[in-house]
Structure formats: C-alpha cells, structure tokens
Amino acid sequence: MLVTAPLYSAEEGGSHLSMYIAIVLLFTVVVIAAAITQIGYLQITRMRVKNDLKLFTVLEKAGLYSREQYESLQKNEVAITSFDGLKLCGATIENNPGSKHWMLLAHGYTGSRAVSTQFIDLFTEEGYNVLLIDQRRHGRSEGRYTTYGYYEKHDVQAWVRWITRKYGEDVAIGLHGQSLGGGTVLEYLSIADPQVKLVIADCPYSDLTDLMRHQLTRINKIPSVPFLSWVNARIRRKAGFSLDQVSPIRAVRNSTLPVMFIHGTKDNYVPTRMSIEMFEAKPDPKKLLLIEGAIHANAYHIDPKQYRESVHSFLREHIDQPVRAPQPEAERVSQQEAEAAPAPHSFQLELDGSLETV
C-alpha cells in the first residue's frame, strides 16, 4: 500500500493558522485605525451643517428667539469675497440708523447666522447695529472645510473692512463669537484692524490640539496616541492647515484689546478651563464671566440677566456710549418681563458638537 506523507505536519499547520489569524487581526486593526482617522477628520472639518429651520426650532424651544422675530426685522443681505475666492454671506440689522457702533456676530460649528439671532437685541438695545455672518462652509457661505480660525480670521477681517468702507473709518466695531465663532474672533486678535475695539468670546477653545485631545480621550474614549497625529496629518493634507496652527491663547497673550471671556461651568465639549486659562494669560483689559450650571453654548439661555448685564457693562466700559434708538413702550415692557423671568433650567441647549441634546 502506498502511503502519502501529509503536506504539512501538525506543528506546521498550527503555525500557518496562527500566521493567518495574525494577518486577519492586523488587517482588522489597520481598517479600524483608518476608519477612526477618516471619521475624525470629517467630524473636525466637514461635519454636516444644520439648516436654519432646525436651528430656529432649538432657539424657539429655549425661548431665546424665533424665526418670526427674525423675518420681521428690516435687514440687508450682504455678500463679499474672501481672500481665497469664496463667497461669504451675511445680513445687517440697522435698528440704529446713523450709529457708528457695530457688532459682528460669529456662530459656532455646524450652525449659521440663525444661531446668532439670539444675540441681536442684546446689542441693538445698546445702540449698536449688527452684522450677522455665515462662516465659511456654513449657511449660505461657500467653502469646503472648517479651519477653526486659521482661515476664518481673514474672513472676519474682510467683514470688518467691508463695514469700514461702507460706514466710514470712524466706526467702532465689536466682535462676538460663540464656540467656533469665539475661537475665530480670538484668532483675529493677531491681525486686528484699528476699528475693532473689543472682543466677546463665548465658550471659546484656547488651543485646537488641546481641544481635540480632550474630545478624543474624554468624550469619545479613544487614545490620542497615535490617532491625533494621524488625524492631524489627514487634515493637513486635505484642508491645508494643521491643529498646531490654531491656538487662540497665543493671540490672546499678545493682545491689548479688551476681551471678555464667557463660559458655562458644566461645559464638557469645550472645557471651562480653556476660558480661565486664556483670561489668566491675557494682559489687561479683560473680563471673565462664568455661568453656573451652563453646558456648551448654553450660558445665555441659563442666565440671560447676568449675561446681558455683564456684556452691557463691558461695552460701556470700553466703547463710548452710542446714541440709542427710541424703543417703543411695548418692547420695553416685554424686555423687562423677559429679564425678570427665570430661565427654564430643565431644558439643556447645546447648539454644536457631538454632545448636542436637542
């Protein structure tokens, strides 16, 4: 009888099986790592932008502002071109004709100018005219990537210069930004025009690398090493900037413009410590307002009275008081009632990021 020897011994077969398992495991790890890197890159630079209807619904539920209020305002649509050829869109609210005081409102990530409408009355009642902008890639503005102030600070500069050209060199401009908008207006400090007199940054980040490390490890439970460097490499290759190029705290350290930092004490998306660190790093003049119990982009909703009074005090201290437009008696009564009413703390408003609860 002819006996054929096995092609592989039992020991060799086990070795080949182990090698096969190792290759499958290695391939699985590579696929997962690539997926995490790609998702991280997309979440940071190209997350889906919310439409105005959803944003106004959030504001209406919170009792902050309504679409009907905004649509009833007399406003002018504006479009300019960015330094890199993008169409940027915004709208002016000139409730104080002839006033030389302007406030530019910059919204957060995945929002639009619709989010900024909640702050219109905060400034118009102090005699300011308002420019609401859609940041690049948001709202009606063009753009493919969000760069957290790296390119957006130049967009703010373009808007500031548009105001200056249209309304005169003697305008006094303030900047108010929330979340991404807060980081953007702080980044702008490094190239600020003389017409800009102060900045108000609501829940801003101090450093983009630090922020993304926090969000990877504390929120998404993913180790920052090696994923953060891989995500950064993808961002640099695709979006044309790197995380280390965005650090508002660097701009803050070198600015003598008045800056007001506002943050909720329960903000886990952009940690409260970031505003505290920037406040401590900035030379005078400066102001810090911490709203107890507020989460991200939630401070105005939680304590509108303290927010309003602190912002108005800051404006009056650092910009000469404009002439206020006459206010109808009915509006004054309504405003006083709104300030007296307690904020509905059971409703948690968070307008951008992965922690959105609405």
C-alpha positions as CSV (number, residue, x, y, z in Angstrom):
1,M,0.0,0.0,0.0
2,L,1.3,3.4,-1.0
3,V,1.2,5.9,1.9
4,T,1.4,9.6,1.0
5,A,3.0,11.9,3.6
6,P,0.9,14.9,4.7
7,L,1.9,18.2,3.1
8,Y,2.2,19.9,6.5
9,S,2.9,18.4,9.9
10,A,0.5,19.2,12.7
11,E,3.1,21.7,14.0
12,E,3.5,23.4,10.7
13,G,-0.4,23.6,10.2
14,G,-0.7,25.3,13.6
15,S,2.0,27.7,12.7
16,H,0.2,28.6,9.4
17,L,-3.1,29.0,11.2
18,S,-1.5,31.4,13.8
19,M,0.0,33.4,10.9
20,Y,-3.4,33.6,9.2
21,I,-5.1,34.8,12.4
22,A,-2.3,37.4,12.9
23,I,-2.7,38.7,9.4
24,V,-6.5,39.0,9.8
25,L,-6.1,40.7,13.1
26,L,-3.5,43.1,11.7
27,F,-5.8,43.9,8.7
28,T,-8.7,44.5,11.1
29,V,-6.7,46.9,13.2
30,V,-5.5,48.8,10.2
31,V,-9.0,49.1,8.9
32,I,-10.3,50.3,12.2
33,A,-7.5,52.8,12.6
34,A,-8.1,54.1,9.1
35,A,-11.8,54.4,9.8
36,I,-11.2,56.3,13.1
37,T,-8.8,58.6,11.3
38,Q,-11.2,59.3,8.5
39,I,-14.2,59.8,10.8
40,G,-12.1,62.1,13.0
41,Y,-11.0,64.2,10.0
42,L,-14.6,64.5,8.7
43,Q,-16.0,65.3,12.2
44,I,-13.5,68.1,12.7
45,T,-13.6,69.7,9.3
46,R,-16.7,68.7,7.4
47,M,-19.4,67.7,9.9
48,R,-22.9,68.1,8.5
49,V,-24.2,71.7,8.8
50,K,-27.6,72.2,10.4
51,N,-30.3,74.0,8.4
52,D,-31.9,77.2,9.6
53,L,-35.2,75.6,10.4
54,K,-33.7,73.2,12.9
55,L,-31.6,76.0,14.5
56,F,-34.6,78.3,14.9
57,T,-36.5,75.3,16.4
58,V,-33.8,74.9,19.0
59,L,-33.9,78.6,19.8
60,E,-37.7,78.7,20.0
61,K,-37.8,75.7,22.4
62,A,-35.3,77.5,24.6
63,G,-37.4,80.7,24.5
64,L,-34.5,82.7,23.1
65,Y,-35.6,83.8,19.7
66,S,-37.9,82.8,16.9
67,R,-37.9,82.7,13.1
68,E,-40.8,85.0,13.0
69,Q,-38.9,87.6,15.0
70,Y,-36.0,87.5,12.6
71,E,-38.1,87.6,9.5
72,S,-40.0,90.6,10.8
73,L,-36.7,92.6,11.0
74,Q,-35.7,95.0,8.4
75,K,-32.4,93.7,7.1
76,N,-30.0,93.9,4.2
77,E,-28.4,90.8,2.7
78,V,-24.7,91.2,2.1
79,A,-22.1,89.1,0.1
80,I,-18.4,89.6,-0.1
81,T,-15.5,87.6,-1.4
82,S,-12.9,86.0,0.8
83,F,-9.1,86.3,0.2
84,D,-9.2,82.8,-1.3
85,G,-12.2,83.5,-3.6
86,L,-15.1,82.1,-1.6
87,K,-18.5,83.9,-1.5
88,L,-19.2,84.9,2.1
89,C,-22.8,85.8,3.1
90,G,-24.3,87.8,5.9
91,A,-27.0,90.3,6.9
92,T,-27.0,93.7,8.5
93,I,-29.6,94.8,11.1
94,E,-29.6,98.6,11.2
95,N,-32.0,99.3,14.1
96,N,-29.9,102.4,15.0
97,P,-29.6,104.4,11.7
98,G,-26.6,106.7,11.8
99,S,-24.9,104.8,14.7
100,K,-21.2,104.3,14.2
101,H,-21.2,101.3,16.6
102,W,-21.3,97.9,15.1
103,M,-21.3,94.4,16.5
104,L,-20.2,91.4,14.3
105,L,-21.8,88.1,15.4
106,A,-20.0,84.8,14.6
107,H,-21.7,81.5,15.1
108,G,-20.5,78.1,16.1
109,Y,-19.6,74.9,14.3
110,T,-22.4,73.4,12.1
111,G,-24.6,76.4,12.8
112,S,-25.3,79.5,10.8
113,R,-26.3,83.2,11.3
114,A,-29.6,81.8,12.6
115,V,-27.9,80.8,15.8
116,S,-26.6,84.3,16.3
117,T,-30.1,85.9,16.1
118,Q,-30.5,85.2,19.8
119,F,-27.9,88.0,20.5
120,I,-29.4,90.7,18.2
121,D,-31.4,92.5,20.9
122,L,-28.5,92.3,23.3
123,F,-26.6,94.8,21.2
124,T,-29.2,96.8,19.3
125,E,-30.8,97.9,22.6
126,E,-27.4,99.4,23.4
127,G,-27.4,101.5,20.2
128,Y,-25.4,99.1,18.0
129,N,-26.1,98.0,14.5
130,V,-25.5,94.3,13.9
131,L,-23.8,92.2,11.2
132,L,-24.6,88.5,11.3
133,I,-22.3,86.4,9.2
134,D,-22.4,82.8,7.9
135,Q,-18.9,81.4,8.5
136,R,-17.2,79.7,5.5
137,R,-18.8,76.3,4.7
138,H,-21.9,77.3,6.8
139,G,-25.3,78.8,6.0
140,R,-25.2,80.5,2.6
141,S,-21.4,81.0,2.5
142,E,-19.2,78.8,0.3
143,G,-16.4,76.6,1.5
144,R,-15.3,73.0,1.9
145,Y,-13.5,72.9,5.2
146,T,-13.8,74.4,8.7
147,T,-10.4,75.6,9.9
148,Y,-11.2,76.9,13.4
149,G,-10.0,80.4,12.8
150,Y,-6.9,79.6,10.6
151,Y,-8.7,80.9,7.5
152,E,-11.8,82.3,9.2
153,K,-9.9,85.1,10.9
154,H,-9.2,86.5,7.5
155,D,-12.9,86.3,6.7
156,V,-13.6,88.3,9.8
157,Q,-11.0,90.8,8.7
158,A,-12.8,91.1,5.3
159,W,-16.1,91.7,7.0
160,V,-14.5,94.4,9.3
161,R,-13.1,96.1,6.3
162,W,-16.4,95.9,4.5
163,I,-18.1,97.8,7.4
164,T,-15.3,100.3,7.4
165,R,-15.5,101.0,3.7
166,K,-19.3,101.3,3.8
167,Y,-19.8,103.2,7.0
168,G,-16.6,105.1,7.5
169,E,-13.1,104.9,9.1
170,D,-14.6,106.3,12.3
171,V,-16.7,103.2,13.1
172,A,-16.3,101.4,16.4
173,I,-16.7,97.6,15.9
174,G,-17.1,94.9,18.5
175,L,-16.8,91.1,17.8
176,H,-19.0,88.5,19.5
177,G,-18.3,84.8,18.8
178,Q,-19.8,81.6,20.2
179,S,-17.8,78.3,20.3
180,L,-16.1,78.2,16.8
181,G,-17.1,81.8,16.5
182,G,-15.4,82.5,19.8
183,G,-12.2,80.8,18.7
184,T,-12.4,82.7,15.4
185,V,-12.7,86.2,16.9
186,L,-9.8,85.4,19.3
187,E,-7.6,84.2,16.4
188,Y,-8.5,87.5,14.7
189,L,-6.7,89.4,17.5
190,S,-3.4,88.7,15.8
191,I,-4.4,90.7,12.8
192,A,-6.9,93.1,14.3
193,D,-7.8,96.3,12.5
194,P,-7.9,99.6,14.5
195,Q,-11.7,99.9,14.1
196,V,-12.2,96.8,16.2
197,K,-12.4,98.0,19.9
198,L,-13.2,94.8,21.8
199,V,-14.0,91.1,21.6
200,I,-16.5,88.9,23.4
201,A,-15.8,85.2,23.2
202,D,-18.5,82.8,24.5
203,C,-17.3,79.2,25.2
204,P,-14.1,79.5,23.1
205,Y,-11.3,77.0,22.8
206,S,-7.8,78.0,23.8
207,D,-5.8,75.6,21.6
208,L,-7.1,73.3,18.9
209,T,-4.7,70.4,19.6
210,D,-5.6,70.5,23.3
211,L,-9.3,70.6,22.4
212,M,-9.1,67.7,20.0
213,R,-7.1,65.7,22.5
214,H,-9.8,66.3,25.1
215,Q,-12.6,65.3,22.8
216,L,-10.8,62.1,21.6
217,T,-9.9,60.9,25.1
218,R,-12.6,62.3,27.4
219,I,-15.7,62.3,25.1
220,N,-15.0,59.6,22.6
221,K,-12.8,57.4,24.8
222,I,-10.2,57.0,22.0
223,P,-6.4,57.2,22.8
224,S,-4.9,60.4,21.5
225,V,-1.7,58.5,20.6
226,P,-1.4,57.7,17.7
227,F,-4.8,58.8,16.4
228,L,-4.4,62.5,16.9
229,S,-1.3,62.7,14.9
230,W,-2.9,60.6,12.1
231,V,-6.0,62.8,12.1
232,N,-3.8,65.9,12.0
233,A,-1.8,64.6,9.0
234,R,-5.1,63.9,7.1
235,I,-6.3,67.5,8.0
236,R,-3.0,69.0,6.8
237,R,-3.1,67.1,3.5
238,K,-6.8,67.7,2.8
239,A,-7.8,71.0,4.4
240,G,-4.5,72.9,4.2
241,F,-3.9,73.6,7.9
242,S,-2.8,71.7,11.0
243,L,-4.1,71.7,14.5
244,D,-1.0,73.3,16.0
245,Q,-1.5,76.3,13.8
246,V,-4.7,77.2,15.7
247,S,-4.1,78.5,19.2
248,P,-6.2,81.4,20.3
249,I,-4.3,81.6,23.6
250,R,-1.2,82.7,21.6
251,A,-3.2,85.6,20.1
252,V,-4.7,86.5,23.5
253,R,-1.2,86.7,25.2
254,N,-0.1,89.3,22.7
255,S,-3.3,91.5,22.5
256,T,-4.1,94.6,24.5
257,L,-7.6,94.8,23.1
258,P,-10.4,94.4,25.7
259,V,-11.6,90.8,25.7
260,M,-14.5,89.3,27.6
261,F,-14.5,85.5,28.1
262,I,-17.8,83.8,28.9
263,H,-18.1,80.1,29.7
264,G,-20.5,77.7,31.4
265,T,-19.2,75.8,34.4
266,K,-20.6,72.5,33.1
267,D,-19.2,72.7,29.6
268,N,-17.6,69.3,28.8
269,Y,-17.4,69.8,25.0
270,V,-15.0,72.8,25.2
271,P,-13.7,72.6,28.8
272,T,-14.4,75.6,31.1
273,R,-10.7,75.7,32.0
274,M,-9.9,77.0,28.5
275,S,-11.5,80.4,29.1
276,I,-10.0,80.5,32.5
277,E,-6.5,79.8,31.1
278,M,-6.9,82.5,28.4
279,F,-8.2,85.0,31.0
280,E,-5.1,84.4,33.1
281,A,-2.8,84.6,30.2
282,K,-4.2,87.8,28.7
283,P,-2.9,91.3,29.6
284,D,-5.4,93.8,30.8
285,P,-8.1,94.9,30.0
286,K,-10.1,91.7,30.3
287,K,-13.2,90.2,31.9
288,L,-14.3,86.6,32.8
289,L,-17.9,85.6,33.2
290,L,-18.7,82.0,34.4
291,I,-22.3,81.0,34.2
292,E,-23.0,78.3,36.9
293,G,-24.6,75.1,35.5
294,A,-24.4,76.1,31.8
295,I,-23.2,73.5,29.3
296,H,-21.7,74.3,25.9
297,A,-23.2,77.3,24.0
298,N,-25.8,77.4,26.8
299,A,-24.8,80.4,29.0
300,Y,-27.2,83.0,27.6
301,H,-30.1,80.6,28.0
302,I,-29.3,79.6,31.6
303,D,-28.8,83.2,32.9
304,P,-29.8,85.8,30.4
305,K,-30.0,88.6,33.0
306,Q,-26.4,88.1,34.2
307,Y,-25.2,87.6,30.7
308,R,-26.9,90.8,29.4
309,E,-25.8,93.0,32.4
310,S,-22.2,91.8,32.2
311,V,-21.9,92.3,28.4
312,H,-23.5,95.8,28.6
313,S,-21.2,96.8,31.4
314,F,-18.2,95.6,29.3
315,L,-19.4,97.5,26.3
316,R,-19.9,100.7,28.3
317,E,-16.5,100.5,29.9
318,H,-14.5,100.0,26.7
319,I,-16.5,101.8,23.9
320,D,-18.0,105.2,24.3
321,Q,-21.8,105.0,24.7
322,P,-23.7,105.3,21.3
323,V,-26.9,107.1,20.9
324,R,-29.7,104.5,21.5
325,A,-32.6,104.3,19.1
326,P,-36.0,105.1,20.6
327,Q,-37.7,101.9,21.9
328,P,-41.5,101.5,21.8
329,E,-43.1,101.2,25.3
330,A,-44.4,97.8,24.5
331,E,-41.0,96.5,23.6
332,R,-39.5,97.9,26.9
333,V,-42.1,96.2,29.0
334,S,-41.7,92.9,27.1
335,Q,-37.9,93.1,27.6
336,Q,-38.2,93.8,31.3
337,E,-40.5,90.8,31.7
338,A,-38.1,88.6,29.8
339,E,-35.2,89.7,32.1
340,A,-37.3,89.1,35.2
341,A,-38.4,85.6,34.2
342,P,-36.3,82.7,35.4
343,A,-34.5,80.6,32.8
344,P,-36.1,77.2,32.2
345,H,-33.2,75.2,33.5
346,S,-34.7,71.9,32.7
347,F,-34.1,72.5,29.0
348,Q,-30.5,72.0,28.0
349,L,-29.4,73.9,25.0
350,E,-26.3,72.8,23.1
351,L,-26.0,74.0,19.6
352,D,-22.9,72.4,18.2
353,G,-20.8,69.3,18.5
354,S,-21.3,65.7,19.4
355,L,-22.9,66.5,22.7
356,E,-26.0,68.1,21.2
357,T,-29.0,67.2,23.3
358,V,-31.8,68.8,21.2
